[in-house]
Amino acid sequence: MTTQAQTSIDTDDTQIRDLIMTMEMGWTNKDGNLFAKPFTENADYVIINGLRIKGRTAIADGHQRIFDSFYKQTFIQTVVQSIRFLRPDIAVVHVNSSMTGTSNGHDVDTKAIISLTVEKTTAGWQIASFQNTAVEVQENRPSNN
């Protein structure tokens, strides 16, 4: 691999990670528009309960509603687990996410894995699809050995 190709991959990796940080900042600031900024105009977004949302505007509006209500006192932390380039302009990204805080008077401590498809557009890297899946805590579960 040439130095130029490696530099391009490193730059792309950084820009993709910045998309995730922008979503996290949007959640921290309770700003639906900032949360949705990394998404394409026609992005597909599947919520943790399986509901599908279509488009950046709907993603921003929906998140603003939850930020103004039951997720007002919650925070998320994200850790990028993998970025796999399918082509130079398309990548699959997996992110571990945790949400803590208080919702409707109850403590919140949930985990999820987020699967993203990101694409490099004329505007830079953007999220084309987002799937949020709850991670079930596996306590004292017998092994299959």
C-alpha positions in Angstrom: 0.0 0.0 0.0 1.4 3.4 -0.9 1.8 6.1 1.7 -0.8 8.2 -0.1 -3.4 5.3 0.0 -2.7 4.8 3.7 -3.1 8.5 4.4 -6.4 8.5 2.6 -7.6 5.5 4.7 -6.5 7.2 7.9 -8.3 10.4 6.9 -11.4 8.5 6.0 -11.3 6.6 9.3 -11.0 9.8 11.3 -13.8 11.4 9.4 -16.1 8.4 10.0 -15.2 8.4 13.7 -16.1 12.2 13.7 -19.6 11.3 12.5 -20.1 9.2 15.7 -18.7 11.9 17.9 -21.1 14.5 16.3 -24.1 12.2 17.2 -22.8 11.9 20.7 -22.3 15.6 21.1 -25.9 16.1 19.8 -27.2 13.8 22.5 -25.1 15.5 25.2 -26.3 18.9 24.1 -29.9 17.7 23.6 -29.8 19.1 20.0 -31.7 17.0 17.5 -30.3 18.9 14.5 -26.7 18.3 15.7 -27.5 14.6 16.3 -28.9 14.2 12.8 -26.2 16.3 11.1 -24.0 13.3 10.0 -26.9 11.6 8.2 -27.7 11.7 4.5 -30.9 13.6 3.5 -32.7 10.3 2.9 -31.1 8.1 5.6 -32.7 5.0 7.0 -32.8 4.9 10.8 -34.1 1.9 12.8 -34.8 2.7 16.4 -33.9 0.2 19.2 -37.6 -0.9 19.3 -37.6 -1.7 15.6 -39.5 1.5 14.4 -38.1 2.8 11.1 -37.5 6.5 10.5 -36.7 7.9 7.0 -34.7 11.1 6.4 -32.5 13.5 8.3 -35.3 15.8 9.1 -37.4 13.1 10.7 -34.3 11.9 12.7 -33.7 15.4 14.0 -37.3 16.0 14.9 -37.7 12.6 16.6 -34.6 13.1 18.6 -35.5 16.6 19.6 -38.8 15.3 21.0 -37.1 12.6 23.1 -34.4 15.1 24.2 -37.1 17.5 25.4 -39.0 14.7 27.3 -38.1 11.3 28.6 -34.4 11.4 27.6 -33.7 14.9 28.9 -31.5 13.6 31.7 -29.6 10.8 29.8 -26.2 10.6 28.2 -24.6 8.3 25.7 -21.1 7.1 25.3 -19.9 5.4 22.0 -16.9 3.3 21.1 -16.2 2.5 17.5 -15.5 -1.2 17.3 -14.8 -1.6 13.6 -14.8 0.1 10.3 -14.7 -2.1 7.2 -14.4 -0.5 3.8 -16.5 -2.3 1.2 -15.3 0.1 -1.4 -13.4 3.4 -1.1 -16.7 5.2 -0.8 -18.8 2.8 1.3 -18.0 1.4 4.8 -19.8 -0.7 7.4 -19.3 0.6 11.0 -20.1 -1.1 14.3 -20.3 1.0 17.4 -20.9 0.0 21.1 -23.2 2.4 22.8 -24.2 2.9 26.4 -26.9 5.2 27.8 -26.9 6.3 31.4 -28.9 8.9 33.4 -32.5 9.2 34.5 -35.6 8.7 32.4 -39.1 9.2 33.8 -37.7 9.1 37.3 -35.9 5.8 36.8 -32.2 5.1 36.5 -31.1 4.1 33.0 -28.1 1.9 32.2 -28.5 0.3 28.8 -26.2 -1.1 26.2 -26.6 -1.3 22.4 -24.7 -2.1 19.3 -25.2 0.2 16.4 -24.6 -0.9 12.8 -24.0 1.9 10.3 -23.5 2.1 6.5 -21.6 5.2 5.7 -20.9 6.6 2.3 -18.5 9.2 1.0 -20.4 11.9 -0.8 -19.5 15.2 -2.3 -20.3 16.7 1.2 -17.9 14.1 2.8 -18.7 11.0 4.8 -22.3 10.6 5.8 -24.5 8.0 7.5 -26.8 6.3 5.0 -28.3 3.8 7.4 -28.4 3.2 11.1 -29.6 0.1 13.0 -29.7 0.3 16.8 -30.0 -3.0 18.6 -30.3 -3.5 22.4 -27.7 -5.7 24.0 -29.2 -8.0 26.6 -27.2 -8.5 29.8 -26.2 -12.1 30.0 -25.9 -12.8 33.8 -25.4 -16.3 35.1 -26.5 -17.8 31.9 -25.3 -21.5 31.4 -22.8 -22.0 28.7 -23.5 -24.2 25.6 -20.4 -26.3 26.1 
